[in-house]
Amino acid sequence: MKQLVDVFYAWYRTNLRNPKYRWLIIFGTLTYLLSPIDIAPDVFPIVGWIDDGILITLLIAEVSQLMSGALNRPEDEAPVADNADADAGVVVDVKAQEVP
């Protein structure tokens, strides 16, 4: 069970940090929270609220972490993508000096 939770958390966090899927994950989570169709229906008092509580906690934690990272970044620093494809076209000019 713990492995399933770890896999879901890693998937959720990775996709939420990816700008391409970020809004889809946020709206999907909010839709799930507002939808009457649940893994554990809300008609069961405590059990029904556990999955919603976990998801809303995860969403708030990740979005606040994204926002704090964006607010703490200097203005001239560009955001860094999570994948290696973003660095494929980057050229770095280095002034090297010859050592005798």
ZISULJO-V79996 format. One line per field, one symbol per residue. ss: DSSP state (~ for helix, > for strand, _ for the rest). psi: psi as a letter, one per 20 degrees, with the letter a starting at -180 (. if undefined). burial: 1 if it has 24 or more other ideal C-beta (glycine too) atoms within 12 Angstrom, else 0. Layout:
ss: ???
psi: ???
burial: ???
This chain:
ss: _~~~~~~~~~~~~~~~~____~~~~~~~~~~~~~____________~~~~~~~~~~~~~~~~~~~~~~~~~~___________~~~~_____________
psi: ghhggggggggggghhiohhighggghgghgghiqiorgoqihofghhighghgghgggggghhggghhhhipqhipqqpqirihhjhjpppopoqppp.
burial: 0000000000010011100001001100100110000000000000000011001001100110010000000000000000000000000000000000
